[in-house]
Amino acid sequence: MKRVLTGIPVTAEIVRRFVAGETRDDLIRVAQTLLDSGRMVSVDFLGENTTDRAQADAMVAEYLSLINDLAALERSPRPGIEAPPVEVSVKLSALGQALPVDGPAIATENLRILCTKAAQADVWVTVDAEDHTTTDATLATVRELRREFPWLGAVVQSYLRRTERDCRELSGPGSRIRLCKGAYREPHEVAFQRAAEVTDSYLRCLEILLRGAGYPMVASHDPVPIAAAEDLAVETGRGPGRFELQMLYGIREAEQLRLVGAGYAVRVYVPYGSQWYGYLTRRLAERPANLTFFLRALVSK
Ligand code: FAD
């Protein structure tokens, strides 16, 4: 697990703050610990931008084994929370969406295979949001498959100017939507650039989703949206079984546990696999303090 990130060698210790490990065994150990603590999990097998069919097929095979292993984990039910505690998150680019011939159709078919298996195993599936050029194709795939798998979730990003409109369309009964700020570098024409604008957009989208009829998944570490979600849940009478708070593995662990203690449904997004480079780059870019953490870990080696 060694590579170079922006000129600095990345040690296993740094990667492991944000990534459960390179193997499925590593992941399963971490997932069980999270479940034992009352948290739920959404697992991402790392890999994106598949360039050939064989890679997409390998991704499907790993996800099928993953769903199998996750289904065997011990679950600790919590009062009032009926959501399956185990979910997988998947990127359509990893399932072949960008392949030159029939990419979106191949990704849709691959996702159908995963959803069929997940439905048998009582595991949810949510489709991650990638860069804005993929948003229409990804939402079209989710819309199509929700006819067969109404619990299939999608992700929207509040930095995109279109997202408030998407939230209005996606806030109907049964719709499972994860709202995040967005992690890709996007142009001004399509995305808000200032942090305050992104947070304001997040709060507007949050209100639409929490006042709507679907199942919102509030994915943020930012205290402002989390407090707003708590307030809106009280105001709209949404109990812990009707929305989730979500955070990434390795970030704000104490806050995750506080929210569990307060009775909320909390899901942790846990990545694993050897292709951690792109994921880790986005995490380090989000917060300068992570770079300090990273350098401190290097010095102490
Ligand atoms: P920020 O404004 O970035 O952070 C607010 C505060 O949270 C910070 O001040 C700090 O206290 C803490 N914090 C935030 N990030 C870190 C960090 N890396 N390390 C330590 N502390 C931190 N993005 C996508 O584009 N597509 C997806 O499909 C997607 N799925 C996601 C799923 C989940 C469950 C989560 C939690 C995030 C997901 N993201 C996704 C990432 C998301 O878009 C943001 O990049 C990320 O969550 C940071 O935004 P924030 O809301 O936490 O707010």
Residues whose N, C-alpha, C, O or C-beta is under 5 A from the ligand:
A	BS01	FAD	D128 A129 E130 V155 C180 K181 G182 A183 Y184 A219 S220 H221 D222 Q246 M247 L248 I251 Y269 R283 E286 R287 N290
